[in-house]
Amino acid sequence: MAFGSFIGRYGGFFRTRTRDNAAVAERYLQGLAQAEEATFAAMATVVEQGCEQQFQHFISNSPWRHEPVVEQIGRDADRLLGGKPTSALIIDESSFVKQGEHSVGVARQWCGRLGKVDNCQVAVFAVLTDGQRHAPVDMRLYLPQRWIEDPKRCDRAGIPVSVRQLRSKAELALEIVRAARARGMRFAWVGVDGGYGKEPAFLRALDDAGEVFVADVHSTQMVLCGRPLVGQYDRTVTGPPHGRECSSDWHTKTQLLVRRRAASARVDLSGRSSPRHHPKATARRAGQRRRATARRERSHAQARPLLRAGRAWRAPTRVCWACPAAWG
């Protein structure tokens, strides 16, 4: 009875003026629910009047649109899981290993399932959860650059012209969140892993949309805990940006990285030389290495009082670290 009600809600999506695929859709879903393996052959063996070729045609060539089906799935999931304080939309990507080159979007790219670069498809998925139960509600297939640059290949695969544009996985994830809100899906927050947490534009877009989000960040990612106290300056001006005399040297090649270690939750200072301002041939000179070390020591001496006060920053190029007037 429950399965019949389920089919009743979705059967209309597989009917057109000239064709009715509702019966095939019902057999397909029965096979998908009962077969040990989600293959056309395995599904056909467990369903009465099941046909492997018919299932293949239903998925690949039947004239039904997937968007209304996805919207109905979202409504069903929201009715069970949405509208609670613990309701959340979790975004993550998954990959599917492939041997050939005809599946849409297949290419040599990072495969999360294998933990290496391999021939695969990659898609961004959304799951609605209430903390105890969860249901997939949307997905977007990632289309690599080499596909977009090959119109004939896209034509053979039946890819609509409207989607033949390079979109990052973060852009696909943002599109999923916006579509979920447009459909009235109710979730309290959005959750993403470090693959999306490292994208500032994506996080800013969520914030601009008023979304509450929880994002992992990589351990090497720098985060400003407050607005930098360093003023702007004109690169054509020679001398300190604060307009005062200063006896210290200009420190143009040192950056201060603030890294918080997860294990001890203490701040670690490490002076790094910016590769943009250090040609390799010059960096190998022993005298310059000694001067760089002295600059780092002076930089740390100026930074520690501010870090103890709860501030962390990344200094722009050409900041006079040793002169307190530069921070006023």
PyMOL commands that set and color helices and strands:
alter all, ss='L'
color gray80, all
select helices_A, chain A and resi 2-14+22-34+40-45+52-60+66-81+145-148+151-157+161-163+169-182+194-197+200-208+275-277+280-283+286-308+324-327
alter helices_A, ss='H'
color red, helices_A
select strands_A, chain A and resi 88-97+107-111+116-129+134-141+189-192+213-215+254-260+267-273
alter strands_A, ss='S'
color yellow, strands_A
deselect
rebuild
show_as cartoon
